[in-house]
Amino acid sequence: MIKFIVAIDEKNGLADDNGIPWDLPEDKKYYRDKIKNTSVLMGYNTYTENKSPMSGKLTYVASRESKQLKDGFISVTDPAKLLDEIEEDIWVIGGAGLFSSLIDKADELYITKLEGDFSCTKFFPDYSKDFELVSESELKTDNSINFRFTVYRRKK
């Protein structure tokens, strides 16, 4: 199963030019718990923000050209092909370009929805036509930000 995990604001914003513009410790814990002991796929910019691989099986990095990466990361020049061929669950963890190019491959979306507009410059693609809400947490507040954990599944 191919799962995406992301936190977005009310305009589907997920980051600005400096990275993620909010700090939600509860969401960070949720994120780590979800991807623990699984393989992940990230874009190259997301890779540059990580000092070491995710705690899991394999950490793939989508890159247009095969590059030498830090120990523990695996370069992938065709992430769509990887998702077509992988036989285990994998989490796609961003960034915006990777989400947009692979949204048609996703089975489930784990979206932390934040109330408000955080003036993001990078956005999660529209998913409303192809996915349906299957679960939603109660409203939570962390660092004065209201949010919900939601799960969407691809419509059949």
URNOR-V630437 format. One record per run of one state. SS is the DSSP state (~ for helix, > for strand, _ for the rest). FROM is the first residue (numbers start at 1). TO is the last residue. Records with the same first field share a line. If there is no record, write none. Layout:
BEGIN
SS->FROM-TO  FROM-TO
END
This chain:
BEGIN
_->1-1  9-12  17-18  20-24  36-38  49-58  63-72  77-78  86-89  93-95  106-107  115-121  124-130  137-139  143-144  155-156
>->2-8  13-16  19-19  39-43  59-62  73-76  90-92  108-114  122-123  131-136  140-142  145-154
~->25-35  44-48  79-85  96-105
END
